[in-house]
Amino acid sequence: MHTVVKRFFVLLAGALFSAAMPAATQRDTVIAALLERIGGRGAAERFVWEVRPEMGARGRDVFEIAARGGKPYVAGSSVLAVATGIGWYLNHTAGVNLTWSCPRADLARRPLPLPGGRERREARVAGRYYLNYCTFSYSAAFWGWERWQQEIDWMALHGVNMPLVAVGIDAVWRDVLRELGYGEADVGRFVAGPAHQAWWLMNNLEGWGGPNPEAWYAWRERLARRVVKRMRAFGMEPVLPGYGGMVPADAGEKLGWDVKDAGRWCGFGRPGFLLPTDPHFAPMAALYYKHLTRLMGTSSLYSIDPFHEGGDVAGVDLPAAYRAIEQAMLRANPGARWVVQSWNENPRPECLRTVERGRLVVLDLFSEGQPKWHEGYGGHSWMFCMLHNFGGRVGMHGRWRAVVEGYFDALARHAPTLVGIGATPEGIGRDPMLYDLLFELPWRSRGEMSGWIDAYVATRYGSSSPELLRAWRALAASVYDCPTRQQGASESVMCARPSLDVRSASTWSTARPYYEPDSVVRAAALLLACGPSLRGSDNFAHDLTDVMRQVLADSAYALSRQIGPAARRGDTAALRRLREAFLRLVLDQDRLLATRPEFMLGRWTSAARRLAQEVCPGDDGYADEMERNARTLITVWGTERAANEGGLHDYANREWAGLLRDFHYARWQRFFDALIEGKPLPTPHEWYEMESAWTRNFSLRYSDTPQGDSYEVARALFSKYYGEPSAFLGE
């Protein structure tokens, strides 16, 4: 085995072993508690399991599935391997697919089929990484312990052993700044609010969405300790944010340090960068690691991304900077490795040349869409990652074929340095098939993948049929097989600032479908044909709603193509018809999405308000501020300069019930009215004024309780726009 990858296997295995090899009874308790959470009281009694470290002699996780004493039996080389084996059994033997929208099943009472023989799986790569800094804002900004517990269970069932942990880093920085002499107001100007902390952590902005109350930091400390404790109980090694030179932009003025102005990011002023030649660099880094270690302990993996997304490096001695960052990390933990994202210009050639081989783990962040791994990363360890989702947007999207073929091609070409796979989405909760697929790859051979989609149907719904297979084949050949390099899904024009020629909702994506929309219409018709037999399946209700949502979004795109030509012809009658049709479509989409909690604005805003009440009980003003954080992220995103000049408005657009009705509908209504009445169309400033007013309008409250039956509403809307589903069922 190549020395770099061998070292990675040995060090990661050692870190995981030391982090979570409790006594046998404690290991049993971890697995038993997992089964009770995901399967209900009594679920643990339905299984037999063993942790057998000798199974993983080569430093790789191994699990076996069989039958023992009339029960499903899972043995694994670690606690995590056992949990992964349980997830494998549920998917491939029991037909139970636990996902973000359906995280539990009644395992205590439902029939649990016995495996027909003994199945053994060994992970071909050591690392299974999960999360992106952006995920902590676009999806997890308002999670409390219960939601984090659910996500850690999901990680365990999928074999994740390297989760990024950004929870609590705000409390670390609060303590660092206090020790440096900064006051409460200074901390508030530096640390971002909950919905925007990802970009603060990536050195992109300061303070936006803040300040946070003192109670927030105490609550975050408690949450962070629980999160890392549970991860380590499963045998995961948390990837902790390390120190990369960030300081408040005013540190030069306040402290007299040699601080570089790092420039601007999308209209926001960046934090400063403490130059490595300044004698305070090492003490500053030590101070950061002291407080990080106090809160979360040490890790063998630290995530550090200096100069992210265009940080100004003019005048910076880059080799010296990378040496200073590496040395500071090693002083905190001599056995640590630096995890760096391969995104845009990072990691720079100076980083690859300066950092010792074996000390760097490169996340090839967007391997399925814009791979950079072909260059080899100078012999450093790297991981094949699927970025998939941008901004938490809702459109169906993926590159399942590129994920499979890319991973196995990389394994064949770069096996010595390819040390793992990773999911690095900006937002989660979307397209669960892709994540099941990705995290199975380390445990499978290439030859096993040819029939994976068909097998997934039975996994997803617990049964299969010709109609289900045809529906999923249509989806796999269309929305889930993106041939372009675009960032994320083709966006719904319903969520765009209106114009005569809407090309996208966000600045860096597109609204143009890369697939034939009729294929999604056929998939919807086929799923509707299965409705009578699958109406009790939560996964089916989710998927039917999502596919029908995509059908209506595609219809809106087709309508939008007619607006510009009609306006240029001066055809007011056509514009009136388009107005009526388009606005009706938006309201119908809202009605459909209100049948599922994961497609409702109220789940997002209610989470923000519940969290505020947990942090500061009885403080309605703080609850309003948290909800404003939540609303801002998914609409204007930032200041007017950031939204309009920086291009961030609608970056995190969402097709959600409530948001469509009160925000997006209002924009399109104003646009059509101006167009028909011959008035000037709103300027970017006027759009921002309208949008930001909604973020502060708390007289509009949003429920997180679904209304209506997904199947009935989807069927009614299909018939309304396309006729009877049976007309689309032919081959």
N, C-alpha and C positions, 0 to 999 in steps of 0.2 A: 504494500500500500504506500502511496506517495507520502512523504514525511509531513507535508502541510496538512493534508486531510487526516492522516493518522493522528497527528497532534490534536486536531480539532475534535475527532472522535473521543480521544482519551480525556482531554480537558473538559469537554462538555459532559461526558459520562461521569467524570469525577465530580464536577460541580453539581450535577443533578443528584448523584448518590449522596454527597455530603449535605445537600439542601433538604433532602426528603427521603431518608431511609429510616423511618421510625420503627419502633418495636412492632412485632407482627400484629398485636392486638390493635395498635393505633392504625396500622395500614388497613386492617379489616374495617375499622370504624370509618375511615375515609371513604372506602368503596361502598360500605353499607349506607352511609349517609347520602352519597351520590344517588344510589338506587332509590332510596326513599324520596329524595327530592324530585327526581325525574319520573318516578313510577308510582308514587303514592305509598301510604303506610302499608307495610307488609311486603313491598316489592323485593326487599333484600332477601327475604326468606325463600324466594322463588329461584335464586341463583346459588351456585357454588363457585368460589374463586380462590386463587392462590397467587401470592407474590413469590416468585422463584428467581432470585438474582442470577443464579448460575445459567439460566437460559440465555442471557445476553453476554456471552463470553467475549465477543468481539467488540464490546462497547456499544452495540446497537440494540435498540428495543426490539423485543420479540413477544408475540402473544400466540396462544393456542386456544382453539375453541373446540369443545367436544360435549359429551353428555356424561353426567355422573350422578348416580342415585336418582335417576328420573328427572334431573334438572339440567338446565344449561350450565356448562362448566367453562370458566375462562381462567387460564393461567398466563402470567406475564412476568417479564424480567424486572418489572418495576411497578409501582402503584399506577403510574401513568399508562404503562403498557396494558395493564388489566383494564383500566377505564377505556382505553382505545379498543380493546377486544370486545368489551361490552357494547360499545357503539357499533362495531362491525357486526356483531351478532344481531343487534336490533335491526340494522338496515338489511342485512343479507339473508337472515334466517327468519326473523320474526315479522318482517315487513313493517317495521315501526321507524319512521323517519322524523326525528326530532329536529326542529328548526327554530329560527328566531320567532316566527309567528306561532309555532306549535311546540313549545319546549318540554311538554310533559305528555305522558300517556299512562293509562291505567294498567300498569304492569302487574299490580297486585292481584287482579281478577281476570284479565284477558288470557286466553290460551297462549302459552309460550312453547312453540314447537322445539323439539330437540334436534340438534345438529345430527345429520346422517352419518358423520364420521369425524375424524380429527382434522382440523384445518390449522396450519401453522403459517404465520406471517412474520417476516423480518423486515425492518425498515432498512432500505438501501442507503439512506442518507441520515446523518445524525440529527440535523436541526430541522425543526418545523416552526417557523417564525410566524407571528401574527400581530397585526395592527399597524397603523400608520399614525403619526402624530395627529393628522387631520381627523381621524376617527374619534378621537377624544373630544372633539368639538362638534363635528357634523352628526355624530350619533350618540355619544356618551356624555355630553355636557351636563346633563341633569340626572344622571344615574345615581341612585343610592345603593346601599349594600345589597338589597334583594336583587336588583337588576344586575349588579356586578357578579353576584353569586351565580345567577343563571348563566351569565356569559362564561364564567370560569368552568362551569359544568360542560357547556358546549365545547370549550377548548379541550377539556379532558377527553370527551367522547371522540374528538377529532384528532387526538394525538399531538396537540400543540405543546411544545416544550420550551419555546422561547418567546413568551408574550412581552410586548413592549408595555411598560407601566409609566404613565405620565401623571397619574393621580397623585396629588400631594406635593408635587414639585413646587407649586405656588407657596406652600407652607415652608418648604426648604429655603426658598429665596427670601421669604419674609424674615426668617431668622438670620440669614446671611446679611441682609441689609441692615437689620437692627444692630448686629454686631459691628457693622461698619459705621454706625452712627446715623443712619437714615431714620427719619421719623415716620409716623403713620401716614401722613399725607404724601411723603415721598414714595412709600411702598405702594400706595394707591395709584400714583401716577405711573408706576412701573409695571405692576402685575395686572394683566388683563382680566376681564370678566369671564365667567364660566364658558360662554359660547365661543370665545375667541382666544382661549389660552393656547391652542395648538400653534398659532402663528407667533405668539409671544415666545413660546418655547423654541421655535425654529428661528428666532432672532429677526422676525419680520416687522414687529410692531411693539409698541409699549402702551399699556394702560387702557386700551380701548375696551369699553364694556364695564370698566371698573368705576370706582374702587369697590373692593370687597370688604364687608364688615369683619371685625375681629373674630366673630363667632364662626365665620366661614373657614378660617384657617384651622381652628381647633377641630371643626367637623372633618375637614379634609385630612388632617393627621390621623384621626380615628379610622376613617375610611381606608386610607392608604395602608395602614398596618393590617387591617383585615384582608385587604386584597392580596398583598404579598404573602401573608401567612397562609391563606388558602391555596394560592398558586404553589407555594413550596410544599404544602402538604400533599399535593398531587405529584410532586417531583418535577415541577416546572422551574426553570431558572429565569426569573424576571430580568428583562433587559431594561436597565435603569438609565435615564438621561444623565450623561456625564458632563464635564465642564469643557466648553469649547471657546472660552474667551469672552462670553457675553457679560456686559456690565451696563448699568443705566447710562443713557446717553450723556447725562450730566456728571458722570463720575470724574471726568477730567477736571471740571470746574470745582466740584465739591471736595474731591479727595486729592487733587493734584497729580493724578495718574496720567500716563501717556495713553490716551484713549483715542482711537480712530473713529471718525464719523463714517459709519458703514453705509450711508446713503439712504435712499427711500425704497419702499416696497409698495407698489400699487397705491401711491399717494400717502402712505403712512411713513413717519419717521422711524427708522430702525433703532434698536438699542446700540450702544457703543461696542467697540471691540477693543479689548485691552491688549495692547501690543506685547508680543512675547519678549521683547527686549526690555520691557519695564520690569524692574526688580520686584514689583508687587504681583506679577503674574502667578508665580508659584504659591505665595501665601494666599492669594485670592482663591486659587483652585483648591488648596488644602482646606480653606474655610468652607467652601461649597461641599466638598466631599465629607467633611466632618458632620455637617448637618444632614446631608443625605444619608450617611451611614447611621446616624442616630435614629432616623425615622424608619429606614427600610433595610438596614444592614448593608453588607457589601454584596457585589455580584461579580461573576466572572465575565459579564457582558455589559458594556456601557455604550449607549447610543449617543454619538456626537456628530453633528452636521454643521461645522462652521461655514460661513459665507453662503448660506442656503439661498437659492433662487435670486442670484444676482447681487449678493453682498459685495460691496466695493472692496477690492483687495489692492488697489493702487498704493504703492509704498509699503506694503506688508512683506516682510521676509517670510515667504510661505514655508520653506523647509524649517525655519526656526519655529514658526507657529505650530506646525505639525509635531515637531519634536517636543515642544513645551506641552502641548495637549497630551501626547502619549506619555510623557514622563509623569505628568500630574496624575493621570489615570493609574499608572503602575505604582505610584507611591500610595494611592488609595487601596489598591489590591494588586500585588505583584503578579498574580496569575490571570489578570483580566485581559480581555480582548475588546478592541474598539469596533463597534458596529456602525457602519456608515452607509447612508443611502446613495445609490447611484441614480442621480436625478439632475438633469440639465448638465452643468459643467462639473458637478461633483461626482465622484472624488477626483480632484485635479491630479494631473500627472505628478506634481510635487508630493502629494500625499502618498501615492502608490510607491514612489521612489524612496521616500523618507522613512515611512513606518516599516518596522521589521516584519518580514514574512512570518506568518503564524500569529501576528498580533492584530491583524485587520480582517474583518468579515464584511464583505461588500454585499449589500442587498441590491440586486439588479431589479429595481423597483417595478418596472413595467415590462417584464420579460415577454408577455404575450402580445404586447402592442408595439412597443418601441425598444426591442432588446439591445443591450449594450454589451452583453456577455461575450459576444464573438471576439472582442478585443482581448479577453483573457485576464484583465485586471492585474497584469504584471506578476502573475504567479500567486496572488493572494487568494485566500478562501473567499468563496462567494455563494450566494443563494439565488435560486430561480424563483422569482416572485410574480404574483398576479395582482395587478393594481385594480383592474376591473371598474370600480365605481369612482366617479368624481363628484364631489360636493354633496353626496347623499341623494343625488337625483333619482327619479323614480322609474324612468324608462327601462324596458326590458333590453338587456344588452349582454354580450359576452363574446369570447373567442375560445370556445371550448376545444376546438380542434387545434388551435395554436398553442393552448396550454399543454395538451397531451403531447403533440409532436415536438413542441419546443423543449419540453422537459426531457424527453427521452433522447432527443438529438444532443442536448447539452450534456446529458449523462454519458453519452457515447463519446463525445468530443472532449469533454473537460472533466471526466470522472475524478482525476487526481485532486482538483481544487473545488469542484462542486460539492458543497458540504450540506446542502439542505434546500428546502422549498419554503415559500412564505406567501401569506396572503397580506397584502398591503393596501387595502381599499381606503379611500377617503371617507366613505360611509358604508355601513353594513345594514343588514336587513333586507337586502335585495338579492334576487336570483340565487337562492340557496343551492341549487343544483351545482353551480360552479365551484362552491366551496367544498361540497361533498366530493366532487371530482378531484379537486386539487389535493386535498388531504388524504385521498386514497392512493395517489400516485407513488409515494415512497414505499408502499406495501405491495405494489403490483408490478408485473412484468408488462412490457409493451404489448405482447401478444394478447393479453387479457382485455385490452381496452376496446377491441373492435365492436363488441356488443354492449358496451357500458350503458349507452343511452336507453336501450330497450330494457335492460335490467333495472335501471333506475326507476322506471315507471312502477314496477311492482314494489320497489323499495319505498317510493314516495307515497303510494296509495294503499299498499297492502294487497293489491291485486292488479291485474292487467286485463286489457281487452284490445281488439284490433283498432277501435276508435282512439283509445288512449295512445297506443303506439304510433298511429298515424299523426295524431296531434303533436306529440313530442318530436317526431321526426321532422315535421314541418317547422317547429320552433328551432330545432337544432340546426336546420339548414338555412335559417333566416336570421332572426334576432340574435341567436346565440353563436353565429359564425361570422362575425364582423370582419370584412376583408380590408377595411381602411385603417389608418393610423389615428383616427379621431380619438379624443379623450372622453370616453364614456358613451352613454346612450345618445341616440339621436333625440334631441329634446322636444318636448311638447310645445308647440307654438302657443297653446293656451297660457303657458307660463312666461311668455316673452313680453317685453315692452312692445306694444303694438307699433307696426310700421306698414308701409305699402308693400314691402318686400322683406318679410321676417326670415332671416337666415339662421338665427339661433336665439336661444333665450339668454345664454351666458356668452361671455366674450370669446372664450377659447374652444367652443364646441360647434355643433351644427344641428339644425333641425331636419336636414334632409335624410330620409330613410336610406340605409345602405342595403336594404332587403326589399323584396316584393311584398307590399302590404297585403295583397290577397292571400299570401301564405298564412298570415296571422289571422285573417278572417276565417280561413278554413280551420285553423287550429281551434278558434273559439267555437265554431259550429260543432266540431268533433267533441270538444269538451262538454258542450251543452247536451249532446246526445248521451253522454255518460252520467249526466246529472241525476236522474232518478235513482241510480244504483249507488252513487257516491255522495249523496247530499249530507251524510253524516260525517264525512271526512273533512277535517279542518284544513288539511293541506290542499284538498281539492277546491274548497271554497276560496282559499287564498289565490290559487293559481287561476281559477276561472275568472275571478275579479281582475287579476293583473292582466290576463290576456285580453279580456274585454276592454279594460282601460286602455291598452295599447291600440286596440282597434279604433276606439273613439279618438285617441290622440292622432293616429294616422289620418283619420277622416278630417280632423281639424287642419292638419297640414295641407291636405288637398284643397280645402276651402280657402285657406290663406293665399294659395297661389292665384286665386281669382281676384283678389282685392286690388292689387296694383293695376292690372289691365282695365278693370271696371272704372277705377278712378281716373285713369289717363283718358279713357273714352268719354268721361263725364256722364257715365250711365248711372244716374241716381237711383233708378228703379232696381238695377242689379245690386247696388250697394245696400239698399234697404233689405233686399232678399238675403244677401250675405250676412248682414247684421243679425237678422232674425235667426238664420240657421246657425251661425257661429255662437251666438250667445245662448241659444237653446242647447247646443252641444256642450257648452261649458257647464250649464246647470245639470244636464243629464249625467255628465261625468262626475259631478259633485254628488249626485244622488247615488250613483253606483258605488263610489268610494266610501260613502257613509255607512255601508254595510259591513265594513271591515275595520277593526281598530288600528291596524298598522298603516292604513291609508287616511287617517284622520288627523287634522291639525290639532284637535283637542288632546290627543295623546301627548304631543310634544309640549304644548303650553301647560297642560295639567301637570306634567312631570316637573316643569320648571317651578310652578307654584307650590307643588307638594314639597319639593326640595327646599324652597325658601322657608316654608313653615317648619320644616325639620331643623333647619339651621337657626332661624330666628322666629320662634313660635309667636303667633299673634301679630307679627309685623306685616300688615297688608301693603305698606309702601315698598318694602323689600320684595314682596311677592310680585308686585307690579314691575319692579325693576328687573327681576329675573325673567318675567314673561317678555318684557321688552328686549332683553338679551336674546331670547329664543326667537321672537318675531323678526328681529333685525337680521340675524344670520341668514335666514331663508328668503329675505327680500332684498333690502338695500345693501346688506352686509356690513357697511361701514359708513364713514363720513361721506358727505356729498362729493368731496374730491376723490375719495377712494372708489365710490360707486360709479361716478361718471368719467373722470379722467383716468382713474386706476382700473376701470373696467370690471369692478367686482359686483355690480348690481346683478341680482338673479343668478349668481354663480351657483348658489345652493338651492335653486328653484325646486319646488316640490309640487307634484300633482296630488294634493290632499284635499279631502272634503273640508269645507269651511274656508280654507285658503282660496280655493277656486271661486267659491261663491262670493266672498266679501272683498277679496283683493284683486285677483286676476280678472274676474268678471267686470269689476268697476273700471279697470284700466281699458279693457276692450270696449266697454260701453262708451266711455269718454272719447276714445279714438273714433269709433264709428259715428258718434253724434257730431263731432267736429268735421269729419269728412263729408257727411251728408249735408250738413248745414253750411259748408263752405268756409268754415272758420280755420284759423291757423292750428296746426297740430301741436300738441304739447311739446315744449322744449325739454331737454334733459333736466334742467333745473326744475321745471314744473312737474315732471314725472317724479323727481326725488321728493319734492314737497308733498305730493299726494301720497307717495309710498311711505315716507317716514311718519306722516300723520297717522296712518293705520297702525304702525308699530306702537303708538302711544294711546290708541283708542281702546281703553279697557272696558268700555261699555259693551263692546263686542266680546262675549265669552263663548268658549268652544267646548263642547262636550266630548268626552272620550268613550261614550257609550254608543255602540253601533245601532243603526236603525235599518230595518228591512232585511229581507232574505237575499243573500248574494245571488243564488241561482235564479230566483224569480225576477229580480231586477235585471240581471244580465240577459236573461232570455227575453224579457220585454224590450230591452233596448236593442238587442240584436234584431228582433222582429221589426222594430220601428225603423231601423236604418237599412237593414239588409234583407228583410223578408224571413221566411221560415228557414231555420238552420238545416233542415233536411235537404234543401236545394244545394247545399255545399258539400254533401257527404260523398259524392262520387269521387273515384280515383282521379 
